[in-house]
Amino acid sequence: MLYFWLLMAAFLFIVVTYMAITEGFRKWAFYYVFAGIALLMFIVRRWMIKRMNKHLKHLEDEKQKEQ
């Protein structure tokens, strides 16, 4: 699911750019927001995965210290 958002951001960027070139940027410029949101979802999701892994490692270290 992580790379789904990255692929969606790239796909949306390419499609919106193509449509903007063929039909005009004034009409399609707003749709870059959706590509930006998909990229933001990728970044946030990756950050949360790294954060969760660090937390799990911390819990494992705490558990080993108790033993």
CHARMM internal coordinates of N, CA and C (Angstrom, degrees):
IC EDIT
DIST 1 N 1 CA 1.4458
DIST 1 CA 1 C 1.5272
ANGL 1 N 1 CA 1 C 110.83
DIST 1 C 2 N 1.3227
ANGL 1 CA 1 C 2 N 115.60
DIHE 1 N 1 CA 1 C 2 N -27.00
DIST 2 N 2 CA 1.4623
ANGL 1 C 2 N 2 CA 119.81
DIHE 1 CA 1 C 2 N 2 CA -179.63
DIST 2 CA 2 C 1.5338
ANGL 2 N 2 CA 2 C 110.59
DIHE 1 C 2 N 2 CA 2 C -60.99
DIST 2 C 3 N 1.3010
ANGL 2 CA 2 C 3 N 116.25
DIHE 2 N 2 CA 2 C 3 N -50.27
DIST 3 N 3 CA 1.4631
ANGL 2 C 3 N 3 CA 119.61
DIHE 2 CA 2 C 3 N 3 CA -176.64
DIST 3 CA 3 C 1.5249
ANGL 3 N 3 CA 3 C 112.92
DIHE 2 C 3 N 3 CA 3 C -77.78
DIST 3 C 4 N 1.3174
ANGL 3 CA 3 C 4 N 117.20
DIHE 3 N 3 CA 3 C 4 N -13.72
DIST 4 N 4 CA 1.4641
ANGL 3 C 4 N 4 CA 120.29
DIHE 3 CA 3 C 4 N 4 CA 173.01
DIST 4 CA 4 C 1.5189
ANGL 4 N 4 CA 4 C 109.95
DIHE 3 C 4 N 4 CA 4 C -58.42
DIST 4 C 5 N 1.3525
ANGL 4 CA 4 C 5 N 116.56
DIHE 4 N 4 CA 4 C 5 N -44.42
DIST 5 N 5 CA 1.4629
ANGL 4 C 5 N 5 CA 120.28
DIHE 4 CA 4 C 5 N 5 CA -178.18
DIST 5 CA 5 C 1.5192
ANGL 5 N 5 CA 5 C 111.69
DIHE 4 C 5 N 5 CA 5 C -67.42
DIST 5 C 6 N 1.3320
ANGL 5 CA 5 C 6 N 117.03
DIHE 5 N 5 CA 5 C 6 N -36.15
DIST 6 N 6 CA 1.4574
ANGL 5 C 6 N 6 CA 119.96
DIHE 5 CA 5 C 6 N 6 CA 177.37
DIST 6 CA 6 C 1.5243
ANGL 6 N 6 CA 6 C 110.72
DIHE 5 C 6 N 6 CA 6 C -66.97
DIST 6 C 7 N 1.3199
ANGL 6 CA 6 C 7 N 116.82
DIHE 6 N 6 CA 6 C 7 N -44.16
DIST 7 N 7 CA 1.4628
ANGL 6 C 7 N 7 CA 120.38
DIHE 6 CA 6 C 7 N 7 CA 177.79
DIST 7 CA 7 C 1.5288
ANGL 7 N 7 CA 7 C 111.46
DIHE 6 C 7 N 7 CA 7 C -65.34
DIST 7 C 8 N 1.3136
ANGL 7 CA 7 C 8 N 116.69
DIHE 7 N 7 CA 7 C 8 N -38.44
DIST 8 N 8 CA 1.4649
ANGL 7 C 8 N 8 CA 120.38
DIHE 7 CA 7 C 8 N 8 CA 178.77
DIST 8 CA 8 C 1.5267
ANGL 8 N 8 CA 8 C 110.65
DIHE 7 C 8 N 8 CA 8 C -65.18
DIST 8 C 9 N 1.3196
ANGL 8 CA 8 C 9 N 117.06
DIHE 8 N 8 CA 8 C 9 N -40.37
DIST 9 N 9 CA 1.4688
ANGL 8 C 9 N 9 CA 120.76
DIHE 8 CA 8 C 9 N 9 CA 178.58
DIST 9 CA 9 C 1.5219
ANGL 9 N 9 CA 9 C 110.35
DIHE 8 C 9 N 9 CA 9 C -63.18
DIST 9 C 10 N 1.3295
ANGL 9 CA 9 C 10 N 117.05
DIHE 9 N 9 CA 9 C 10 N -44.90
DIST 10 N 10 CA 1.4667
ANGL 9 C 10 N 10 CA 120.52
DIHE 9 CA 9 C 10 N 10 CA 179.31
DIST 10 CA 10 C 1.5227
ANGL 10 N 10 CA 10 C 110.76
DIHE 9 C 10 N 10 CA 10 C -65.12
DIST 10 C 11 N 1.3180
ANGL 10 CA 10 C 11 N 117.04
DIHE 10 N 10 CA 10 C 11 N -44.21
DIST 11 N 11 CA 1.4600
ANGL 10 C 11 N 11 CA 121.41
DIHE 10 CA 10 C 11 N 11 CA 179.76
DIST 11 CA 11 C 1.5255
ANGL 11 N 11 CA 11 C 111.18
DIHE 10 C 11 N 11 CA 11 C -61.55
DIST 11 C 12 N 1.3182
ANGL 11 CA 11 C 12 N 116.70
DIHE 11 N 11 CA 11 C 12 N -47.37
DIST 12 N 12 CA 1.4635
ANGL 11 C 12 N 12 CA 120.52
DIHE 11 CA 11 C 12 N 12 CA 179.39
DIST 12 CA 12 C 1.5201
ANGL 12 N 12 CA 12 C 111.57
DIHE 11 C 12 N 12 CA 12 C -62.93
DIST 12 C 13 N 1.3210
ANGL 12 CA 12 C 13 N 117.02
DIHE 12 N 12 CA 12 C 13 N -40.76
DIST 13 N 13 CA 1.4543
ANGL 12 C 13 N 13 CA 120.40
DIHE 12 CA 12 C 13 N 13 CA 179.06
DIST 13 CA 13 C 1.5270
ANGL 13 N 13 CA 13 C 110.92
DIHE 12 C 13 N 13 CA 13 C -61.49
DIST 13 C 14 N 1.3190
ANGL 13 CA 13 C 14 N 116.24
DIHE 13 N 13 CA 13 C 14 N -44.83
DIST 14 N 14 CA 1.4702
ANGL 13 C 14 N 14 CA 120.41
DIHE 13 CA 13 C 14 N 14 CA -179.66
DIST 14 CA 14 C 1.5206
ANGL 14 N 14 CA 14 C 111.08
DIHE 13 C 14 N 14 CA 14 C -65.40
DIST 14 C 15 N 1.3267
ANGL 14 CA 14 C 15 N 117.17
DIHE 14 N 14 CA 14 C 15 N -46.14
DIST 15 N 15 CA 1.4663
ANGL 14 C 15 N 15 CA 120.81
DIHE 14 CA 14 C 15 N 15 CA -178.68
DIST 15 CA 15 C 1.5285
ANGL 15 N 15 CA 15 C 111.01
DIHE 14 C 15 N 15 CA 15 C -64.39
DIST 15 C 16 N 1.3090
ANGL 15 CA 15 C 16 N 117.39
DIHE 15 N 15 CA 15 C 16 N -45.93
DIST 16 N 16 CA 1.4632
ANGL 15 C 16 N 16 CA 120.74
DIHE 15 CA 15 C 16 N 16 CA -179.00
DIST 16 CA 16 C 1.5241
ANGL 16 N 16 CA 16 C 110.32
DIHE 15 C 16 N 16 CA 16 C -64.83
DIST 16 C 17 N 1.3230
ANGL 16 CA 16 C 17 N 117.20
DIHE 16 N 16 CA 16 C 17 N -40.01
DIST 17 N 17 CA 1.4614
ANGL 16 C 17 N 17 CA 119.81
DIHE 16 CA 16 C 17 N 17 CA 177.98
DIST 17 CA 17 C 1.5232
ANGL 17 N 17 CA 17 C 110.95
DIHE 16 C 17 N 17 CA 17 C -63.58
DIST 17 C 18 N 1.3219
ANGL 17 CA 17 C 18 N 117.03
DIHE 17 N 17 CA 17 C 18 N -43.66
DIST 18 N 18 CA 1.4646
ANGL 17 C 18 N 18 CA 120.52
DIHE 17 CA 17 C 18 N 18 CA 177.99
DIST 18 CA 18 C 1.5357
ANGL 18 N 18 CA 18 C 111.10
DIHE 17 C 18 N 18 CA 18 C -61.26
DIST 18 C 19 N 1.3240
ANGL 18 CA 18 C 19 N 115.37
DIHE 18 N 18 CA 18 C 19 N -47.44
DIST 19 N 19 CA 1.4678
ANGL 18 C 19 N 19 CA 118.94
DIHE 18 CA 18 C 19 N 19 CA -179.80
DIST 19 CA 19 C 1.5271
ANGL 19 N 19 CA 19 C 111.04
DIHE 18 C 19 N 19 CA 19 C -64.96
DIST 19 C 20 N 1.3165
ANGL 19 CA 19 C 20 N 117.50
DIHE 19 N 19 CA 19 C 20 N -35.71
DIST 20 N 20 CA 1.4600
ANGL 19 C 20 N 20 CA 120.88
DIHE 19 CA 19 C 20 N 20 CA 179.47
DIST 20 CA 20 C 1.5261
ANGL 20 N 20 CA 20 C 111.08
DIHE 19 C 20 N 20 CA 20 C -67.18
DIST 20 C 21 N 1.3157
ANGL 20 CA 20 C 21 N 115.88
DIHE 20 N 20 CA 20 C 21 N -37.75
DIST 21 N 21 CA 1.4642
ANGL 20 C 21 N 21 CA 118.99
DIHE 20 CA 20 C 21 N 21 CA 178.29
DIST 21 CA 21 C 1.5204
ANGL 21 N 21 CA 21 C 111.02
DIHE 20 C 21 N 21 CA 21 C -68.99
DIST 21 C 22 N 1.3309
ANGL 21 CA 21 C 22 N 116.44
DIHE 21 N 21 CA 21 C 22 N -41.17
DIST 22 N 22 CA 1.4657
ANGL 21 C 22 N 22 CA 118.98
DIHE 21 CA 21 C 22 N 22 CA -176.77
DIST 22 CA 22 C 1.5261
ANGL 22 N 22 CA 22 C 113.46
DIHE 21 C 22 N 22 CA 22 C -79.19
DIST 22 C 23 N 1.3346
ANGL 22 CA 22 C 23 N 117.76
DIHE 22 N 22 CA 22 C 23 N -33.13
DIST 23 N 23 CA 1.4651
ANGL 22 C 23 N 23 CA 119.61
DIHE 22 CA 22 C 23 N 23 CA -174.96
DIST 23 CA 23 C 1.5221
ANGL 23 N 23 CA 23 C 114.22
DIHE 22 C 23 N 23 CA 23 C -114.56
DIST 23 C 24 N 1.3062
ANGL 23 CA 23 C 24 N 117.24
DIHE 23 N 23 CA 23 C 24 N -8.54
DIST 24 N 24 CA 1.4560
ANGL 23 C 24 N 24 CA 120.24
DIHE 23 CA 23 C 24 N 24 CA 178.36
DIST 24 CA 24 C 1.5175
ANGL 24 N 24 CA 24 C 112.62
DIHE 23 C 24 N 24 CA 24 C 113.32
DIST 24 C 25 N 1.3186
ANGL 24 CA 24 C 25 N 115.24
DIHE 24 N 24 CA 24 C 25 N 136.15
DIST 25 N 25 CA 1.4657
ANGL 24 C 25 N 25 CA 120.48
DIHE 24 CA 24 C 25 N 25 CA -177.44
DIST 25 CA 25 C 1.5227
ANGL 25 N 25 CA 25 C 112.15
DIHE 24 C 25 N 25 CA 25 C -69.31
DIST 25 C 26 N 1.2944
ANGL 25 CA 25 C 26 N 116.62
DIHE 25 N 25 CA 25 C 26 N -30.28
DIST 26 N 26 CA 1.4635
ANGL 25 C 26 N 26 CA 119.41
DIHE 25 CA 25 C 26 N 26 CA -178.35
DIST 26 CA 26 C 1.5388
ANGL 26 N 26 CA 26 C 110.96
DIHE 25 C 26 N 26 CA 26 C -59.68
DIST 26 C 27 N 1.3081
ANGL 26 CA 26 C 27 N 116.26
DIHE 26 N 26 CA 26 C 27 N -37.24
DIST 27 N 27 CA 1.4666
ANGL 26 C 27 N 27 CA 120.81
DIHE 26 CA 26 C 27 N 27 CA -178.31
DIST 27 CA 27 C 1.5347
ANGL 27 N 27 CA 27 C 112.16
DIHE 26 C 27 N 27 CA 27 C -78.33
DIST 27 C 28 N 1.3340
ANGL 27 CA 27 C 28 N 118.65
DIHE 27 N 27 CA 27 C 28 N -33.23
DIST 28 N 28 CA 1.4595
ANGL 27 C 28 N 28 CA 122.16
DIHE 27 CA 27 C 28 N 28 CA -170.66
DIST 28 CA 28 C 1.5269
ANGL 28 N 28 CA 28 C 114.95
DIHE 27 C 28 N 28 CA 28 C -108.66
DIST 28 C 29 N 1.3032
ANGL 28 CA 28 C 29 N 118.97
DIHE 28 N 28 CA 28 C 29 N -3.04
DIST 29 N 29 CA 1.4657
ANGL 28 C 29 N 29 CA 121.47
DIHE 28 CA 28 C 29 N 29 CA -175.95
DIST 29 CA 29 C 1.5267
ANGL 29 N 29 CA 29 C 111.91
DIHE 28 C 29 N 29 CA 29 C -60.62
DIST 29 C 30 N 1.3200
ANGL 29 CA 29 C 30 N 117.25
DIHE 29 N 29 CA 29 C 30 N -36.78
DIST 30 N 30 CA 1.4647
ANGL 29 C 30 N 30 CA 120.43
DIHE 29 CA 29 C 30 N 30 CA -178.43
DIST 30 CA 30 C 1.5315
ANGL 30 N 30 CA 30 C 112.31
DIHE 29 C 30 N 30 CA 30 C -61.58
DIST 30 C 31 N 1.3107
ANGL 30 CA 30 C 31 N 118.10
DIHE 30 N 30 CA 30 C 31 N -30.04
DIST 31 N 31 CA 1.4633
ANGL 30 C 31 N 31 CA 121.52
DIHE 30 CA 30 C 31 N 31 CA -174.91
DIST 31 CA 31 C 1.5276
ANGL 31 N 31 CA 31 C 113.13
DIHE 30 C 31 N 31 CA 31 C -72.13
DIST 31 C 32 N 1.3310
ANGL 31 CA 31 C 32 N 117.61
DIHE 31 N 31 CA 31 C 32 N -10.71
DIST 32 N 32 CA 1.4624
ANGL 31 C 32 N 32 CA 119.40
DIHE 31 CA 31 C 32 N 32 CA 172.79
DIST 32 CA 32 C 1.5275
ANGL 32 N 32 CA 32 C 110.75
DIHE 31 C 32 N 32 CA 32 C -64.56
DIST 32 C 33 N 1.3056
ANGL 32 CA 32 C 33 N 117.04
DIHE 32 N 32 CA 32 C 33 N -20.91
DIST 33 N 33 CA 1.4705
ANGL 32 C 33 N 33 CA 121.12
DIHE 32 CA 32 C 33 N 33 CA 177.61
DIST 33 CA 33 C 1.5296
ANGL 33 N 33 CA 33 C 109.94
DIHE 32 C 33 N 33 CA 33 C -59.98
DIST 33 C 34 N 1.3148
ANGL 33 CA 33 C 34 N 117.62
DIHE 33 N 33 CA 33 C 34 N -39.58
DIST 34 N 34 CA 1.4655
ANGL 33 C 34 N 34 CA 120.69
DIHE 33 CA 33 C 34 N 34 CA -179.02
DIST 34 CA 34 C 1.5275
ANGL 34 N 34 CA 34 C 111.40
DIHE 33 C 34 N 34 CA 34 C -67.24
DIST 34 C 35 N 1.3190
ANGL 34 CA 34 C 35 N 116.94
DIHE 34 N 34 CA 34 C 35 N -38.11
DIST 35 N 35 CA 1.4705
ANGL 34 C 35 N 35 CA 119.99
DIHE 34 CA 34 C 35 N 35 CA 175.12
DIST 35 CA 35 C 1.5229
ANGL 35 N 35 CA 35 C 109.71
DIHE 34 C 35 N 35 CA 35 C -64.70
DIST 35 C 36 N 1.3195
ANGL 35 CA 35 C 36 N 117.01
DIHE 35 N 35 CA 35 C 36 N -39.44
DIST 36 N 36 CA 1.4615
ANGL 35 C 36 N 36 CA 121.01
DIHE 35 CA 35 C 36 N 36 CA 178.38
DIST 36 CA 36 C 1.5178
ANGL 36 N 36 CA 36 C 111.92
DIHE 35 C 36 N 36 CA 36 C -65.14
DIST 36 C 37 N 1.3180
ANGL 36 CA 36 C 37 N 116.82
DIHE 36 N 36 CA 36 C 37 N -40.03
DIST 37 N 37 CA 1.4688
ANGL 36 C 37 N 37 CA 120.55
DIHE 36 CA 36 C 37 N 37 CA 178.27
DIST 37 CA 37 C 1.5212
ANGL 37 N 37 CA 37 C 110.87
DIHE 36 C 37 N 37 CA 37 C -64.63
DIST 37 C 38 N 1.3277
ANGL 37 CA 37 C 38 N 116.82
DIHE 37 N 37 CA 37 C 38 N -42.17
DIST 38 N 38 CA 1.4691
ANGL 37 C 38 N 38 CA 120.14
DIHE 37 CA 37 C 38 N 38 CA 178.48
DIST 38 CA 38 C 1.5255
ANGL 38 N 38 CA 38 C 110.59
DIHE 37 C 38 N 38 CA 38 C -63.65
DIST 38 C 39 N 1.3290
ANGL 38 CA 38 C 39 N 117.57
DIHE 38 N 38 CA 38 C 39 N -40.06
DIST 39 N 39 CA 1.4632
ANGL 38 C 39 N 39 CA 120.67
DIHE 38 CA 38 C 39 N 39 CA 177.08
DIST 39 CA 39 C 1.5239
ANGL 39 N 39 CA 39 C 110.53
DIHE 38 C 39 N 39 CA 39 C -65.78
DIST 39 C 40 N 1.3076
ANGL 39 CA 39 C 40 N 117.05
DIHE 39 N 39 CA 39 C 40 N -40.83
DIST 40 N 40 CA 1.4639
ANGL 39 C 40 N 40 CA 121.27
DIHE 39 CA 39 C 40 N 40 CA 177.05
DIST 40 CA 40 C 1.5279
ANGL 40 N 40 CA 40 C 110.96
DIHE 39 C 40 N 40 CA 40 C -62.11
DIST 40 C 41 N 1.3171
ANGL 40 CA 40 C 41 N 117.48
DIHE 40 N 40 CA 40 C 41 N -39.62
DIST 41 N 41 CA 1.4694
ANGL 40 C 41 N 41 CA 120.89
DIHE 40 CA 40 C 41 N 41 CA 177.28
DIST 41 CA 41 C 1.5266
ANGL 41 N 41 CA 41 C 110.72
DIHE 40 C 41 N 41 CA 41 C -62.12
DIST 41 C 42 N 1.3349
ANGL 41 CA 41 C 42 N 117.51
DIHE 41 N 41 CA 41 C 42 N -40.79
DIST 42 N 42 CA 1.4632
ANGL 41 C 42 N 42 CA 121.11
DIHE 41 CA 41 C 42 N 42 CA 177.21
DIST 42 CA 42 C 1.5226
ANGL 42 N 42 CA 42 C 110.55
DIHE 41 C 42 N 42 CA 42 C -61.24
DIST 42 C 43 N 1.3357
ANGL 42 CA 42 C 43 N 117.13
DIHE 42 N 42 CA 42 C 43 N -46.83
DIST 43 N 43 CA 1.4652
ANGL 42 C 43 N 43 CA 121.66
DIHE 42 CA 42 C 43 N 43 CA -177.40
DIST 43 CA 43 C 1.5284
ANGL 43 N 43 CA 43 C 111.10
DIHE 42 C 43 N 43 CA 43 C -64.45
DIST 43 C 44 N 1.3166
ANGL 43 CA 43 C 44 N 116.42
DIHE 43 N 43 CA 43 C 44 N -45.80
DIST 44 N 44 CA 1.4727
ANGL 43 C 44 N 44 CA 120.31
DIHE 43 CA 43 C 44 N 44 CA -179.07
DIST 44 CA 44 C 1.5205
ANGL 44 N 44 CA 44 C 110.74
DIHE 43 C 44 N 44 CA 44 C -65.87
DIST 44 C 45 N 1.3097
ANGL 44 CA 44 C 45 N 117.09
DIHE 44 N 44 CA 44 C 45 N -41.65
DIST 45 N 45 CA 1.4621
ANGL 44 C 45 N 45 CA 120.39
DIHE 44 CA 44 C 45 N 45 CA -179.54
DIST 45 CA 45 C 1.5315
ANGL 45 N 45 CA 45 C 110.99
DIHE 44 C 45 N 45 CA 45 C -64.56
DIST 45 C 46 N 1.3358
ANGL 45 CA 45 C 46 N 116.73
DIHE 45 N 45 CA 45 C 46 N -42.98
DIST 46 N 46 CA 1.4630
ANGL 45 C 46 N 46 CA 120.34
DIHE 45 CA 45 C 46 N 46 CA 178.33
DIST 46 CA 46 C 1.5274
ANGL 46 N 46 CA 46 C 110.40
DIHE 45 C 46 N 46 CA 46 C -63.44
DIST 46 C 47 N 1.3366
ANGL 46 CA 46 C 47 N 117.21
DIHE 46 N 46 CA 46 C 47 N -41.51
DIST 47 N 47 CA 1.4629
ANGL 46 C 47 N 47 CA 121.58
DIHE 46 CA 46 C 47 N 47 CA 178.71
DIST 47 CA 47 C 1.5322
ANGL 47 N 47 CA 47 C 110.47
DIHE 46 C 47 N 47 CA 47 C -62.16
DIST 47 C 48 N 1.3308
ANGL 47 CA 47 C 48 N 116.64
DIHE 47 N 47 CA 47 C 48 N -42.53
DIST 48 N 48 CA 1.4664
ANGL 47 C 48 N 48 CA 120.10
DIHE 47 CA 47 C 48 N 48 CA -179.37
DIST 48 CA 48 C 1.5258
ANGL 48 N 48 CA 48 C 111.69
DIHE 47 C 48 N 48 CA 48 C -67.72
DIST 48 C 49 N 1.3215
ANGL 48 CA 48 C 49 N 118.13
DIHE 48 N 48 CA 48 C 49 N -36.16
DIST 49 N 49 CA 1.4645
ANGL 48 C 49 N 49 CA 120.96
DIHE 48 CA 48 C 49 N 49 CA 177.43
DIST 49 CA 49 C 1.5240
ANGL 49 N 49 CA 49 C 110.04
DIHE 48 C 49 N 49 CA 49 C -63.76
DIST 49 C 50 N 1.3385
ANGL 49 CA 49 C 50 N 117.06
DIHE 49 N 49 CA 49 C 50 N -45.53
DIST 50 N 50 CA 1.4606
ANGL 49 C 50 N 50 CA 120.31
DIHE 49 CA 49 C 50 N 50 CA 178.31
DIST 50 CA 50 C 1.5224
ANGL 50 N 50 CA 50 C 110.67
DIHE 49 C 50 N 50 CA 50 C -62.74
DIST 50 C 51 N 1.3198
ANGL 50 CA 50 C 51 N 116.48
DIHE 50 N 50 CA 50 C 51 N -41.80
DIST 51 N 51 CA 1.4654
ANGL 50 C 51 N 51 CA 120.98
DIHE 50 CA 50 C 51 N 51 CA 179.65
DIST 51 CA 51 C 1.5288
ANGL 51 N 51 CA 51 C 110.94
DIHE 50 C 51 N 51 CA 51 C -62.60
DIST 51 C 52 N 1.3345
ANGL 51 CA 51 C 52 N 117.16
DIHE 51 N 51 CA 51 C 52 N -42.89
DIST 52 N 52 CA 1.4637
ANGL 51 C 52 N 52 CA 121.05
DIHE 51 CA 51 C 52 N 52 CA -179.99
DIST 52 CA 52 C 1.5272
ANGL 52 N 52 CA 52 C 111.00
DIHE 51 C 52 N 52 CA 52 C -65.74
DIST 52 C 53 N 1.3339
ANGL 52 CA 52 C 53 N 117.22
DIHE 52 N 52 CA 52 C 53 N -39.66
DIST 53 N 53 CA 1.4620
ANGL 52 C 53 N 53 CA 119.93
DIHE 52 CA 52 C 53 N 53 CA 178.08
DIST 53 CA 53 C 1.5189
ANGL 53 N 53 CA 53 C 111.29
DIHE 52 C 53 N 53 CA 53 C -63.49
DIST 53 C 54 N 1.3321
ANGL 53 CA 53 C 54 N 117.58
DIHE 53 N 53 CA 53 C 54 N -40.86
DIST 54 N 54 CA 1.4698
ANGL 53 C 54 N 54 CA 120.64
DIHE 53 CA 53 C 54 N 54 CA 177.19
DIST 54 CA 54 C 1.5244
ANGL 54 N 54 CA 54 C 110.74
DIHE 53 C 54 N 54 CA 54 C -63.93
DIST 54 C 55 N 1.3223
ANGL 54 CA 54 C 55 N 116.83
DIHE 54 N 54 CA 54 C 55 N -39.27
DIST 55 N 55 CA 1.4626
ANGL 54 C 55 N 55 CA 120.69
DIHE 54 CA 54 C 55 N 55 CA 179.51
DIST 55 CA 55 C 1.5256
ANGL 55 N 55 CA 55 C 110.97
DIHE 54 C 55 N 55 CA 55 C -66.40
DIST 55 C 56 N 1.3217
ANGL 55 CA 55 C 56 N 116.87
DIHE 55 N 55 CA 55 C 56 N -42.50
DIST 56 N 56 CA 1.4618
ANGL 55 C 56 N 56 CA 120.00
DIHE 55 CA 55 C 56 N 56 CA 178.60
DIST 56 CA 56 C 1.5250
ANGL 56 N 56 CA 56 C 110.90
DIHE 55 C 56 N 56 CA 56 C -63.97
DIST 56 C 57 N 1.3315
ANGL 56 CA 56 C 57 N 117.09
DIHE 56 N 56 CA 56 C 57 N -39.69
DIST 57 N 57 CA 1.4668
ANGL 56 C 57 N 57 CA 119.92
DIHE 56 CA 56 C 57 N 57 CA 176.98
DIST 57 CA 57 C 1.5238
ANGL 57 N 57 CA 57 C 110.31
DIHE 56 C 57 N 57 CA 57 C -64.20
DIST 57 C 58 N 1.3161
ANGL 57 CA 57 C 58 N 117.37
DIHE 57 N 57 CA 57 C 58 N -40.46
DIST 58 N 58 CA 1.4722
ANGL 57 C 58 N 58 CA 121.37
DIHE 57 CA 57 C 58 N 58 CA 178.05
DIST 58 CA 58 C 1.5333
ANGL 58 N 58 CA 58 C 110.31
DIHE 57 C 58 N 58 CA 58 C -61.73
DIST 58 C 59 N 1.3287
ANGL 58 CA 58 C 59 N 117.08
DIHE 58 N 58 CA 58 C 59 N -44.61
DIST 59 N 59 CA 1.4660
ANGL 58 C 59 N 59 CA 119.89
DIHE 58 CA 58 C 59 N 59 CA 178.60
DIST 59 CA 59 C 1.5177
ANGL 59 N 59 CA 59 C 111.56
DIHE 58 C 59 N 59 CA 59 C -63.31
DIST 59 C 60 N 1.3200
ANGL 59 CA 59 C 60 N 116.65
DIHE 59 N 59 CA 59 C 60 N -38.62
DIST 60 N 60 CA 1.4702
ANGL 59 C 60 N 60 CA 120.60
DIHE 59 CA 59 C 60 N 60 CA 178.34
DIST 60 CA 60 C 1.5152
ANGL 60 N 60 CA 60 C 110.48
DIHE 59 C 60 N 60 CA 60 C -65.54
DIST 60 C 61 N 1.3331
ANGL 60 CA 60 C 61 N 117.45
DIHE 60 N 60 CA 60 C 61 N -41.77
DIST 61 N 61 CA 1.4720
ANGL 60 C 61 N 61 CA 120.50
DIHE 60 CA 60 C 61 N 61 CA 177.64
DIST 61 CA 61 C 1.5224
ANGL 61 N 61 CA 61 C 111.56
DIHE 60 C 61 N 61 CA 61 C -63.96
DIST 61 C 62 N 1.3170
ANGL 61 CA 61 C 62 N 117.16
DIHE 61 N 61 CA 61 C 62 N -41.03
DIST 62 N 62 CA 1.4693
ANGL 61 C 62 N 62 CA 120.92
DIHE 61 CA 61 C 62 N 62 CA 177.55
DIST 62 CA 62 C 1.5169
ANGL 62 N 62 CA 62 C 111.32
DIHE 61 C 62 N 62 CA 62 C -63.12
DIST 62 C 63 N 1.3232
ANGL 62 CA 62 C 63 N 116.87
DIHE 62 N 62 CA 62 C 63 N -38.66
DIST 63 N 63 CA 1.4535
ANGL 62 C 63 N 63 CA 121.05
DIHE 62 CA 62 C 63 N 63 CA 179.63
DIST 63 CA 63 C 1.5288
ANGL 63 N 63 CA 63 C 110.45
DIHE 62 C 63 N 63 CA 63 C -67.09
DIST 63 C 64 N 1.3227
ANGL 63 CA 63 C 64 N 117.34
DIHE 63 N 63 CA 63 C 64 N -38.41
DIST 64 N 64 CA 1.4612
ANGL 63 C 64 N 64 CA 120.40
DIHE 63 CA 63 C 64 N 64 CA 178.58
DIST 64 CA 64 C 1.5309
ANGL 64 N 64 CA 64 C 111.92
DIHE 63 C 64 N 64 CA 64 C -70.55
DIST 64 C 65 N 1.3152
ANGL 64 CA 64 C 65 N 117.37
DIHE 64 N 64 CA 64 C 65 N -31.71
DIST 65 N 65 CA 1.4626
ANGL 64 C 65 N 65 CA 120.63
DIHE 64 CA 64 C 65 N 65 CA 177.98
DIST 65 CA 65 C 1.5266
ANGL 65 N 65 CA 65 C 111.02
DIHE 64 C 65 N 65 CA 65 C -66.79
DIST 65 C 66 N 1.3216
ANGL 65 CA 65 C 66 N 116.84
DIHE 65 N 65 CA 65 C 66 N -32.69
DIST 66 N 66 CA 1.4613
ANGL 65 C 66 N 66 CA 121.15
DIHE 65 CA 65 C 66 N 66 CA -179.97
DIST 66 CA 66 C 1.5158
ANGL 66 N 66 CA 66 C 111.87
DIHE 65 C 66 N 66 CA 66 C -70.72
DIST 66 C 67 N 1.3009
ANGL 66 CA 66 C 67 N 118.09
DIHE 66 N 66 CA 66 C 67 N -27.21
DIST 67 N 67 CA 1.4633
ANGL 66 C 67 N 67 CA 120.82
DIHE 66 CA 66 C 67 N 67 CA -176.44
DIST 67 CA 67 C 1.4557
ANGL 67 N 67 CA 67 C 112.00
DIHE 66 C 67 N 67 CA 67 C -83.70
END
COOR INIT
IC SEED 1 N 1 CA 1 C
IC BUILD
